[in-house]
């Protein structure tokens, strides 16, 4: 048993008992709702935000760069989860309800898994930080969902507060530190894809935008009076 888990006077454990105590006093339907939100709902909401971010990125003037930023979001999640594997194995922290059976655990199947760092907190904050780099509004919404995710994990009794904070820190570090390298690879890839049959996935120009025609055979040459009018306009502008 770790010292942190055994020390009942530790603020980490006290905060967990406080938040989880609200679950004990809440009606069953609310516990079920928070459990679903904390286990699945927030992740689905974050996926929806990424889809919106991709749709908006396709219409930006810098569409290949913006889409590359959106592509970094799921890749950052994968990178953060891979980084968490050795951390979880080294720390080897059991779930809080293992050492503290008095907690009200709202979701089953977590026994025997690592508590530090929280996978859900890591994934949600990774999405928030990576998405904020390309779309601040959506990133801020995702950040609020990531904070809610952390609260839900405490409410459900499956993580310590420091598990959640550790996930937030890991997510921020991975999303920010690896972003330059990722963008250096993803931006040229998106530029190349925009010139292929997959182009509509990368960029979507405004509907009905006029195309510039090259001067050549089949194009109407300017008439002398049009040239004089253009010259007059140029003189007025001067």
Secondary structure by P-SEA (a helix, b strand, c coil): ccccccccccaaaaaaaaaaaaaaaccaaaaaaaaaaaccaaaaaaaaaaaaaaaaaaaccaaaaaaaaaaaaaaaaaaaaaaaaaaaaaacccccccccccccccccccccccccccaaaaaaaaaaaaaaaccaaaaaaaaaaaaaaaaaaaaaccccaaaaaaaaaaaaaaaccaaaaaaacaaaaaaaaaaccccccccccccccbbbbccccccccccaaaaaaaaaaaaaac
